[in-house]
C-alpha cells in the first residue's frame, strides 16, 4: 500500500462557456489533506482553458489504492478511458456514498471554487436543477388522488403524508426515470412490499432498510403513492 495516497476523489470537467454538457467523472486518488487535493486539481485543469476541473466529492481512507481499484472494477461497464467513467445521469457520487460509508471512509469537505466563471456555471446548474425539481413535483402532484404536503429539496421533490406517516422522496434523473424512496418505511417494509408487489414494481432496500425503487416515470411515482395512500393501513 502506498501510504502517500489516502484520498479517493471524484472529479468532473465543466465548460465555463456553458455550451456543452460533459457527462464524465474521474475517480482517482491523491495524497494527504485538502491542500494536496487542490494541487491535484490545479495539475489537471488548464487555467487558460474554458474546460475547468472541479472536485465534487472526496473521502479519506488508509487503503485508498485498494478502494480505488475496487471502485474501478465496479464501474468497469461505464469506463470511457483510464480513470474516466460515463455518468450520464449525474448520480455517481450518490451511488458511491453508501459504499464509502460501508468501507469506513471519512468524507472530506470540498473547498469552493474561487474563480468567478466556475461559480457562475455552478450557480446556473443549481438554478436549472431547482427548476427541474419544481416541474417534477408539479407533474407528480397533479396526478395524486388526494392532497399531500410537498416540498422541494436539492435532490428532488418530497411528499409527506399525515395519513400514513410516510415520506416519499424523489431523486430527479435527466432521463425521466427517477429514483423513489419511502422514508420511515423500515418497520413496515414487508407490509408495503405485499401491498404493491402485484403492481410490477421492482422493489429494493437502501442501506438503512427503507424501500427504494429505481427507474420510475413521474406518472408511475404518482401511481405508487396513490396505491400506498389508499390501501396501506397503519398497524
Backbone as CSV, one residue per row, in Angstrom:
resi,resn,N_x,N_y,N_z,CA_x,CA_y,CA_z,C_x,C_y,C_z
1,UNK,0.841,-1.207,0.000,0.000,0.000,0.000,0.871,1.250,0.000
2,UNK,0.498,2.220,-0.815,1.224,3.480,-0.866,0.625,4.419,0.162
3,UNK,1.349,4.667,1.264,0.828,5.468,2.366,0.637,6.930,1.994
4,UNK,1.221,7.355,0.864,1.064,8.743,0.448,-0.320,8.989,-0.150
5,UNK,-0.986,7.920,-0.584,-2.302,8.058,-1.186,-3.372,7.667,-0.172
6,UNK,-4.059,8.665,0.357,-5.078,8.404,1.366,-6.432,9.011,1.001
7,UNK,-6.524,9.652,-0.151,-7.762,10.320,-0.540,-8.290,9.747,-1.857
8,UNK,-9.566,9.373,-1.841,-10.270,8.998,-3.060,-11.152,10.177,-3.447
9,UNK,-11.056,10.626,-4.688,-11.839,11.794,-5.088,-12.622,11.517,-6.373
10,UNK,-13.678,12.283,-6.553,-14.444,12.258,-7.797,-14.350,13.653,-8.395
11,UNK,-13.940,13.716,-9.639,-13.737,14.989,-10.302,-14.535,15.019,-11.596
12,UNK,-14.921,16.198,-12.014,-15.583,16.364,-13.293,-14.940,17.538,-14.027
13,UNK,-15.217,17.635,-15.302,-14.852,18.815,-16.086,-16.125,19.603,-16.369
14,UNK,-16.044,20.904,-16.304,-17.174,21.759,-16.633,-16.748,22.774,-17.691
15,UNK,-17.685,23.087,-18.564,-17.456,24.083,-19.609,-17.924,25.431,-19.081
16,UNK,-16.984,26.327,-18.797,-17.363,27.606,-18.212,-18.095,28.492,-19.222
17,UNK,-18.004,28.141,-20.515,-18.770,28.870,-21.524,-20.207,28.399,-21.601
18,UNK,-20.513,27.315,-20.897,-21.871,26.777,-20.779,-22.447,26.350,-22.125
19,UNK,-21.591,25.831,-23.010,-22.051,25.402,-24.329,-22.231,23.889,-24.426
20,UNK,-21.483,23.133,-23.636,-21.563,21.679,-23.725,-21.708,21.062,-22.339
21,UNK,-22.393,19.926,-22.308,-22.551,19.161,-21.081,-21.553,18.008,-21.133
22,UNK,-20.704,17.891,-20.137,-19.660,16.869,-20.125,-20.058,15.786,-19.123
23,UNK,-20.502,14.609,-19.592,-21.081,13.602,-18.700,-20.076,12.610,-18.122
24,UNK,-18.832,13.040,-17.911,-17.804,12.121,-17.450,-17.305,12.510,-16.054
25,UNK,-16.930,11.488,-15.275,-16.351,11.699,-13.950,-15.049,10.913,-13.844
26,UNK,-14.112,11.483,-13.122,-12.837,10.809,-12.859,-12.823,10.342,-11.410
27,UNK,-12.528,9.073,-11.196,-12.382,8.524,-9.845,-10.903,8.238,-9.643
28,UNK,-10.258,9.012,-8.778,-8.824,8.874,-8.589,-8.415,8.965,-7.136
29,UNK,-7.121,8.908,-6.900,-6.580,9.020,-5.547,-5.447,10.039,-5.531
30,UNK,-5.213,10.589,-4.370,-4.119,11.544,-4.210,-3.655,11.490,-2.754
31,UNK,-2.813,12.459,-2.367,-2.159,12.406,-1.065,-2.970,12.951,0.084
32,UNK,-2.292,13.488,1.068,-2.907,13.885,2.330,-3.517,15.277,2.259
33,UNK,-4.713,15.414,2.801,-5.299,16.723,3.079,-5.835,17.479,1.882
34,UNK,-6.599,18.540,2.180,-7.212,19.366,1.153,-6.180,20.075,0.286
35,UNK,-5.045,20.422,0.871,-4.015,21.142,0.121,-3.537,20.307,-1.063
36,UNK,-3.287,19.023,-0.819,-2.832,18.141,-1.885,-3.936,17.925,-2.909
37,UNK,-5.160,17.837,-2.443,-6.292,17.666,-3.348,-6.418,18.870,-4.267
38,UNK,-6.266,20.056,-3.723,-6.334,21.280,-4.520,-5.215,21.319,-5.556
39,UNK,-4.008,20.945,-5.157,-2.884,20.921,-6.084,-3.132,19.945,-7.225
40,UNK,-3.752,18.803,-6.882,-4.034,17.806,-7.905,-4.989,18.371,-8.956
41,UNK,-5.978,19.110,-8.521,-6.921,19.722,-9.452,-6.227,20.772,-10.314
42,UNK,-5.320,21.511,-9.720,-4.591,22.527,-10.473,-3.733,21.893,-11.567
43,UNK,-3.222,20.696,-11.295,-2.434,19.985,-12.296,-3.297,19.554,-13.474
44,UNK,-4.533,19.149,-13.182,-5.428,18.624,-14.209,-6.063,19.746,-15.020
45,UNK,-6.383,20.853,-14.368,-7.129,21.935,-15.005,-6.188,23.005,-15.550
46,UNK,-6.294,23.259,-16.856,-5.507,24.308,-17.502,-6.205,25.645,-17.259
47,UNK,-5.520,26.592,-16.616,-6.152,27.859,-16.233,-6.571,28.689,-17.449
48,UNK,-5.987,28.434,-18.628,-6.324,29.196,-19.825,-7.360,28.481,-20.693
49,UNK,-7.853,27.361,-20.212,-8.829,26.592,-20.974,-10.244,26.864,-20.480
50,UNK,-11.244,26.842,-21.383,-12.637,27.011,-20.952,-13.180,25.779,-20.238
51,UNK,-12.424,24.679,-20.275,-12.821,23.465,-19.574,-12.056,23.408,-18.259
52,UNK,-12.779,23.468,-17.149,-12.162,23.513,-15.827,-12.410,22.217,-15.062
53,UNK,-11.513,21.890,-14.167,-11.671,20.722,-13.310,-12.324,21.132,-11.998
54,UNK,-13.238,20.322,-11.539,-13.893,20.582,-10.258,-14.035,19.278,-9.490
55,UNK,-13.556,19.265,-8.271,-13.737,18.110,-7.394,-15.120,18.223,-6.755
56,UNK,-15.921,17.155,-6.860,-17.282,17.209,-6.329,-17.490,16.305,-5.123
57,UNK,-16.515,15.446,-4.816,-16.617,14.600,-3.626,-15.248,14.017,-3.326
58,UNK,-14.971,13.776,-2.053,-13.702,13.166,-1.661,-13.857,12.484,-0.312
59,UNK,-13.121,11.391,-0.151,-13.131,10.634,1.097,-11.700,10.273,1.472
60,UNK,-11.448,10.147,2.753,-10.133,9.735,3.240,-10.209,8.300,3.737
61,UNK,-9.248,7.480,3.317,-9.203,6.071,3.712,-7.744,5.635,3.713
62,UNK,-7.365,4.850,4.707,-5.960,4.452,4.841,-5.509,3.520,3.723
63,UNK,-6.447,2.867,3.064,-6.115,1.950,1.971,-6.756,2.448,0.676
64,UNK,-6.474,3.689,0.334,-7.138,4.351,-0.794,-6.907,3.628,-2.116
65,UNK,-5.711,3.064,-2.303,-5.424,2.389,-3.571,-6.334,1.188,-3.797
66,UNK,-6.539,0.385,-2.762,-7.401,-0.786,-2.903,-8.855,-0.366,-3.112
67,UNK,-9.269,0.694,-2.409,-10.635,1.194,-2.581,-10.832,1.691,-4.013
68,UNK,-9.850,2.443,-4.513,-9.934,2.946,-5.878,-10.010,1.794,-6.881
69,UNK,-9.178,0.774,-6.698,-9.161,-0.373,-7.597,-10.514,-1.082,-7.602
70,UNK,-11.106,-1.231,-6.421,-12.412,-1.891,-6.316,-13.493,-1.069,-6.997
71,UNK,-13.443,0.247,-6.826,-14.428,1.127,-7.461,-14.306,1.079,-8.980
72,UNK,-13.075,1.064,-9.474,-12.861,0.995,-10.906,-13.424,-0.297,-11.499
73,UNK,-13.261,-1.396,-10.772,-13.823,-2.666,-11.238,-15.340,-2.626,-11.224
74,UNK,-15.892,-2.027,-10.191,-17.343,-1.921,-10.070,-17.938,-1.083,-11.196
75,UNK,-17.190,-0.061,-11.634,-17.664,0.863,-12.659,-17.186,0.498,-14.064
76,UNK,-16.613,-0.688,-14.219,-15.969,-1.074,-15.473,-16.886,-0.913,-16.684
77,UNK,-18.149,-1.229,-16.536,-19.071,-1.157,-17.673,-19.268,0.272,-18.192
78,UNK,-18.994,1.249,-17.338,-19.173,2.644,-17.754,-17.836,3.358,-17.977
79,UNK,-16.737,2.602,-17.984,-15.418,3.210,-18.200,-15.314,3.742,-19.628
80,UNK,-14.832,4.980,-19.735,-14.610,5.587,-21.041,-13.145,5.441,-21.424
81,UNK,-12.275,5.846,-20.515,-10.831,5.705,-20.716,-10.133,5.953,-19.395
82,UNK,-9.167,5.102,-19.072,-8.391,5.289,-17.850,-9.271,5.358,-16.614
83,UNK,-9.192,6.477,-15.899,-9.953,6.660,-14.668,-11.239,7.441,-14.904
84,UNK,-11.626,7.607,-16.167,-12.813,8.383,-16.516,-13.982,7.455,-16.835
85,UNK,-15.155,7.801,-16.268,-16.336,6.967,-16.398,-17.534,7.806,-16.831
86,UNK,-18.392,7.192,-17.647,-19.609,7.863,-18.093,-20.597,7.947,-16.921
87,UNK,-21.113,9.132,-16.696,-22.092,9.362,-15.626,-23.219,10.209,-16.189
88,UNK,-23.924,9.642,-17.157,-24.929,10.391,-17.908,-26.036,10.927,-17.011
89,UNK,-26.391,10.177,-15.964,-27.466,10.590,-15.075,-26.978,11.467,-13.922
90,UNK,-25.660,11.687,-13.840,-25.075,12.514,-12.789,-25.413,11.971,-11.401
91,UNK,-25.236,10.659,-11.232,-25.577,10.008,-9.966,-24.405,9.259,-9.343
92,UNK,-23.214,9.402,-9.903,-22.080,8.611,-9.446,-21.786,8.812,-7.963
93,UNK,-21.717,10.057,-7.531,-21.415,10.334,-6.125,-22.509,9.769,-5.227
94,UNK,-23.739,9.917,-5.640,-24.874,9.390,-4.870,-24.753,7.878,-4.708
95,UNK,-24.341,7.184,-5.769,-24.192,5.730,-5.715,-22.973,5.303,-4.918
96,UNK,-21.932,6.136,-4.926,-20.715,5.801,-4.190,-20.855,6.006,-2.690
97,UNK,-21.686,6.939,-2.287,-21.761,7.338,-0.883,-22.002,6.157,0.067
98,UNK,-23.008,5.304,-0.159,-23.209,4.184,0.776,-22.054,3.187,0.778
99,UNK,-21.385,3.037,-0.382,-20.230,2.143,-0.442,-19.097,2.679,0.423
100,UNK,-18.848,3.985,0.316,-17.769,4.584,1.101,-18.081,4.539,2.594
101,UNK,-19.344,4.716,2.952,-19.741,4.610,4.350,-19.506,3.198,4.866
102,UNK,-19.844,2.202,4.046,-19.654,0.808,4.420,-18.176,0.485,4.619
103,UNK,-17.322,1.102,3.816,-15.879,0.860,3.913,-15.220,1.666,5.022
104,UNK,-15.983,2.549,5.666,-15.439,3.346,6.751,-14.613,4.533,6.294
105,UNK,-14.829,4.983,5.060,-14.112,6.158,4.554,-14.749,7.427,5.115
106,UNK,-13.922,8.389,5.451,-14.394,9.650,6.020,-14.539,10.710,4.935
107,UNK,-15.732,11.283,4.846,-15.988,12.305,3.838,-15.174,13.560,4.116
108,UNK,-14.658,14.168,3.062,-13.859,15.398,3.163,-14.662,16.551,2.583
109,UNK,-14.726,17.644,3.302,-15.425,18.823,2.797,-14.634,19.431,1.646
110,UNK,-15.321,19.698,0.549,-14.669,20.224,-0.646,-14.671,21.746,-0.596
111,UNK,-13.506,22.320,-0.832,-13.399,23.771,-0.853,-14.102,24.322,-2.089
112,UNK,-14.746,25.455,-1.962,-15.464,26.076,-3.073,-14.524,26.628,-4.123
113,UNK,-15.052,26.782,-5.333,-14.258,27.338,-6.432,-14.040,28.828,-6.215
114,UNK,-12.838,29.303,-6.518,-12.502,30.709,-6.300,-12.796,31.593,-7.513
115,UNK,-12.703,31.029,-8.730,-12.849,31.882,-9.901,-14.324,32.128,-10.207
116,UNK,-14.610,33.306,-10.715,-15.994,33.732,-10.940,-16.691,32.902,-12.010
117,UNK,-15.942,32.441,-13.015,-16.550,31.680,-14.096,-17.102,30.347,-13.594
118,UNK,-16.288,29.662,-12.798,-16.736,28.380,-12.254,-17.924,28.585,-11.322
119,UNK,-17.885,29.636,-10.534,-19.001,29.931,-9.641,-20.278,30.171,-10.439
120,UNK,-20.163,30.870,-11.550,-21.335,31.166,-12.375,-21.961,29.893,-12.930
121,UNK,-21.141,28.967,-13.423,-21.684,27.744,-14.003,-22.326,26.883,-12.926
122,UNK,-21.732,26.858,-11.738,-22.301,26.074,-10.641,-23.633,26.669,-10.197
123,UNK,-23.682,28.000,-10.125,-24.938,28.661,-9.752,-26.022,28.399,-10.791
124,UNK,-25.658,28.427,-12.079,-26.634,28.158,-13.136,-27.131,26.726,-13.048
125,UNK,-26.239,25.798,-12.790,-26.635,24.401,-12.643,-27.613,24.242,-11.487
126,UNK,-27.351,24.966,-10.408,-28.248,24.917,-9.257,-29.637,25.431,-9.595
127,UNK,-29.683,26.513,-10.353,-30.985,27.069,-10.766,-31.726,26.106,-11.697
128,UNK,-30.994,25.507,-12.636,-31.621,24.549,-13.547,-32.150,23.336,-12.799
129,UNK,-31.364,22.859,-11.827,-31.793,21.710,-11.035,-33.044,22.032,-10.240
130,UNK,-33.074,23.228,-9.647,-34.241,23.644,-8.871,-35.484,23.721,-9.752
131,UNK,-35.317,24.227,-10.978,-36.442,24.329,-11.907,-36.950,22.946,-12.314
132,UNK,-36.033,22.027,-12.574,-36.422,20.656,-12.937,-37.140,19.975,-11.785
133,UNK,-36.645,20.182,-10.560,-37.283,19.594,-9.381,-38.696,20.135,-9.190
134,UNK,-38.854,21.441,-9.404,-40.163,22.058,-9.236,-41.147,21.534,-10.286
135,UNK,-40.668,21.386,-11.515,-41.517,20.850,-12.578,-41.932,19.417,-12.269
136,UNK,-40.974,18.619,-11.806,-41.266,17.225,-11.470,-42.278,17.132,-10.335
137,UNK,-42.111,17.977,-9.318,-43.072,17.996,-8.214,-44.478,18.294,-8.733
138,UNK,-44.583,19.287,-9.621,-45.880,19.643,-10.173,-46.505,18.507,-10.964
139,UNK,-45.691,17.780,-11.745,-46.188,16.659,-12.532,-46.761,15.571,-11.635
140,UNK,-46.027,15.227,-10.573,-46.479,14.167,-9.677,-47.696,14.618,-8.875
141,UNK,-47.617,15.837,-8.351,-48.699,16.346,-7.508,-50.020,16.411,-8.266
142,UNK,-49.975,16.739,-9.548,-51.202,16.850,-10.341,-51.879,15.505,-10.563
143,UNK,-51.128,14.415,-10.363,-51.659,13.073,-10.589,-52.073,12.363,-9.307
144,UNK,-51.888,13.004,-8.171,-52.256,12.386,-6.897,-53.761,12.503,-6.660
145,UNK,-54.326,11.451,-6.120,-55.772,11.428,-5.861,-56.173,12.354,-4.720
146,UNK,-55.316,12.451,-3.721,-55.616,13.277,-2.548,-54.481,14.252,-2.291
147,UNK,-54.783,15.432,-1.751,-53.730,16.416,-1.444,-52.733,15.855,-0.427
148,UNK,-51.494,16.259,-0.571,-50.432,15.807,0.327,-49.413,16.925,0.456
149,UNK,-48.759,17.000,1.599,-47.763,18.047,1.821,-46.572,17.848,0.896
150,UNK,-46.082,18.927,0.296,-44.968,18.829,-0.640,-43.858,19.815,-0.281
151,UNK,-42.674,19.480,-0.757,-41.504,20.329,-0.559,-40.512,19.962,-1.653
152,UNK,-39.557,20.839,-1.902,-38.509,20.550,-2.887,-37.161,20.637,-2.207
153,UNK,-36.425,19.537,-2.243,-35.063,19.512,-1.731,-34.092,19.569,-2.899
154,UNK,-32.814,19.630,-2.567,-31.796,19.760,-3.610,-31.838,18.581,-4.581
155,UNK,-32.090,17.382,-4.072,-32.087,16.191,-4.921,-33.415,15.953,-5.611
156,UNK,-34.489,16.577,-5.116,-35.766,16.364,-5.763,-36.941,16.619,-4.843
157,UNK,-38.156,16.379,-5.359,-39.370,16.638,-4.594,-39.529,15.703,-3.393
158,UNK,-40.240,16.192,-2.391,-40.555,15.416,-1.200,-42.048,15.531,-0.924
159,UNK,-42.662,14.403,-0.577,-44.090,14.364,-0.255,-44.252,13.759,1.133
160,UNK,-44.948,14.465,2.018,-45.133,13.995,3.398,-46.602,13.698,3.649
161,UNK,-46.856,12.507,4.135,-48.231,12.074,4.351,-48.579,12.050,5.833
162,UNK,-49.611,12.799,6.213,-50.121,12.733,7.581,-50.924,11.449,7.792
163,UNK,-51.490,10.927,6.724,-52.329,9.738,6.811,-51.529,8.479,7.123
164,UNK,-50.469,8.236,6.357,-49.681,7.015,6.523,-48.425,7.223,7.359
165,UNK,-48.109,8.494,7.647,-46.889,8.841,8.393,-45.623,8.487,7.620
166,UNK,-45.733,8.395,6.295,-44.590,8.097,5.446,-44.143,9.353,4.705
167,UNK,-42.875,9.366,4.302,-42.338,10.460,3.497,-41.814,9.881,2.195
168,UNK,-42.234,10.456,1.090,-41.829,9.975,-0.220,-40.781,10.934,-0.812
169,UNK,-39.596,10.388,-1.111,-38.507,11.181,-1.674,-38.304,10.798,-3.144
170,UNK,-38.203,11.788,-4.004,-37.952,11.546,-5.421,-36.627,12.198,-5.797
171,UNK,-35.710,11.391,-6.325,-34.433,11.913,-6.811,-34.512,12.077,-8.322
172,UNK,-34.475,13.320,-8.757,-34.625,13.658,-10.180,-33.516,13.027,-11.033
173,UNK,-33.900,12.506,-12.209,-32.958,11.993,-13.193,-33.223,12.659,-14.544
174,UNK,-32.172,13.003,-15.256,-32.316,13.677,-16.539,-33.117,12.849,-17.536
175,UNK,-33.012,11.528,-17.456,-33.681,10.641,-18.407,-35.184,10.577,-18.207
176,UNK,-35.671,11.077,-17.070,-37.092,10.951,-16.755,-37.407,9.677,-16.005
177,UNK,-36.402,8.856,-15.736,-36.558,7.633,-14.959,-35.959,7.888,-13.572
178,UNK,-36.785,8.326,-12.666,-36.327,8.851,-11.391,-36.194,7.768,-10.315
179,UNK,-35.466,8.098,-9.263,-35.330,7.207,-8.115,-36.347,7.614,-7.059
180,UNK,-36.941,6.622,-6.415,-38.022,6.853,-5.458,-37.702,6.121,-4.159
181,UNK,-37.821,6.824,-3.042,-37.531,6.218,-1.735,-38.628,6.583,-0.755
182,UNK,-38.987,5.630,0.101,-40.010,5.878,1.103,-39.351,5.986,2.471
183,UNK,-39.342,7.184,3.024,-38.777,7.407,4.339,-39.677,6.864,5.441
184,UNK,-39.050,6.439,6.521,-39.744,5.864,7.679,-40.478,4.569,7.319
185,UNK,-39.916,3.825,6.357,-40.572,2.596,5.905,-39.872,1.328,6.391
186,UNK,-38.816,1.465,7.205,-38.071,0.286,7.647,-38.949,-0.725,8.373
187,UNK,-39.794,-0.237,9.275,-40.596,-1.130,10.113,-41.813,-1.698,9.398
188,UNK,-42.146,-1.117,8.248,-43.345,-1.583,7.526,-42.987,-2.041,6.111
189,UNK,-41.712,-2.312,5.882,-41.259,-2.684,4.544,-42.038,-3.873,3.990
190,UNK,-42.154,-4.944,4.777,-42.821,-6.153,4.302,-44.290,-5.904,3.998
191,UNK,-44.930,-5.073,4.806,-46.342,-4.767,4.571,-46.526,-4.014,3.259
192,UNK,-45.660,-3.020,3.017,-45.760,-2.255,1.772,-45.381,-3.122,0.576
193,UNK,-44.392,-3.986,0.774,-43.975,-4.891,-0.303,-45.137,-5.767,-0.752
194,UNK,-45.870,-6.330,0.202,-47.020,-7.174,-0.133,-48.108,-6.367,-0.828
195,UNK,-48.243,-5.137,-0.418,-49.296,-4.283,-0.959,-49.097,-3.973,-2.436
196,UNK,-47.867,-3.744,-2.840,-47.630,-3.258,-4.204,-46.923,-4.260,-5.113
197,UNK,-46.616,-5.462,-4.595,-45.876,-6.422,-5.421,-46.662,-6.843,-6.664
198,UNK,-47.989,-6.838,-6.590,-48.792,-7.236,-7.737,-48.849,-6.162,-8.822
199,UNK,-48.316,-4.986,-8.528,-48.334,-3.889,-9.495,-47.036,-3.795,-10.300
200,UNK,-46.189,-4.802,-10.199,-44.979,-4.945,-11.015,-43.954,-3.847,-10.771
201,UNK,-43.772,-3.482,-9.520,-42.684,-2.585,-9.145,-41.503,-3.424,-8.676
202,UNK,-40.312,-3.068,-9.107,-39.095,-3.788,-8.725,-38.534,-3.174,-7.453
203,UNK,-38.914,-3.736,-6.314,-38.575,-3.134,-5.034,-37.150,-3.453,-4.605
204,UNK,-36.593,-2.554,-3.833,-35.285,-2.765,-3.240,-35.204,-2.048,-1.911
205,UNK,-34.055,-2.189,-1.238,-33.845,-1.552,0.053,-32.615,-0.665,0.015
206,UNK,-32.676,0.418,0.766,-31.491,1.246,0.968,-30.652,0.616,2.068
207,UNK,-29.465,1.161,2.293,-28.589,0.634,3.347,-29.211,0.775,4.729
208,UNK,-30.155,1.710,4.881,-30.817,1.907,6.173,-32.116,1.108,6.283
209,UNK,-32.456,0.340,5.232,-33.624,-0.516,5.288,-34.898,0.092,4.766
210,UNK,-34.813,1.265,4.139,-36.005,1.890,3.584,-36.288,1.353,2.185
211,UNK,-37.556,1.406,1.794,-37.962,0.926,0.481,-37.484,1.891,-0.601
212,UNK,-36.946,1.329,-1.687,-36.432,2.148,-2.775,-36.734,1.487,-4.111
213,UNK,-37.106,2.292,-5.092,-37.366,1.801,-6.437,-36.683,2.747,-7.424
214,UNK,-36.011,2.168,-8.403,-35.296,2.962,-9.399,-36.027,2.940,-10.736
215,UNK,-35.780,3.969,-11.545,-36.257,3.993,-12.913,-37.736,4.222,-13.090
216,UNK,-38.322,5.126,-12.308,-39.752,5.386,-12.389,-40.040,6.726,-13.070
217,UNK,-41.050,6.732,-13.929,-41.519,7.984,-14.508,-42.359,8.720,-13.474
218,UNK,-42.659,9.984,-13.733,-43.454,10.759,-12.788,-44.841,10.153,-12.603
219,UNK,-45.426,9.610,-13.675,-46.755,9.013,-13.568,-46.737,7.733,-12.743
220,UNK,-45.672,6.941,-12.868,-45.560,5.710,-12.076,-45.335,6.031,-10.602
221,UNK,-44.603,7.096,-10.335,-44.410,7.518,-8.946,-45.748,7.921,-8.337
222,UNK,-46.533,8.674,-9.104,-47.855,9.077,-8.628,-48.743,7.859,-8.399
223,UNK,-48.688,6.880,-9.313,-49.459,5.645,-9.150,-49.090,4.947,-7.839
224,UNK,-47.794,4.867,-7.580,-47.320,4.177,-6.383,-47.771,4.889,-5.114
225,UNK,-47.650,6.202,-5.086,-48.095,6.963,-3.924,-49.600,6.788,-3.726
226,UNK,-50.364,6.803,-4.806,-51.811,6.631,-4.705,-52.173,5.258,-4.137
227,UNK,-51.449,4.228,-4.575,-51.708,2.870,-4.071,-51.469,2.802,-2.565
228,UNK,-50.320,3.318,-2.143,-49.973,3.245,-0.725,-50.923,4.088,0.112
229,UNK,-51.211,5.303,-0.358,-52.058,6.205,0.414,-53.494,5.688,0.540
230,UNK,-53.963,4.954,-0.466,-55.350,4.488,-0.429,-55.515,3.132,0.238
231,UNK,-54.445,2.306,0.237,-54.604,0.929,0.716,-53.765,0.560,1.938
232,UNK,-52.729,1.346,2.224,-51.873,0.987,3.355,-52.547,1.332,4.671
233,UNK,-52.554,0.368,5.568,-53.188,0.552,6.872,-52.118,0.549,7.960
234,UNK,-52.080,1.616,8.758,-51.104,1.698,9.848,-51.525,0.765,10.968
235,UNK,-50.610,-0.099,11.381,-50.936,-1.041,12.455,-50.540,-0.492,13.817
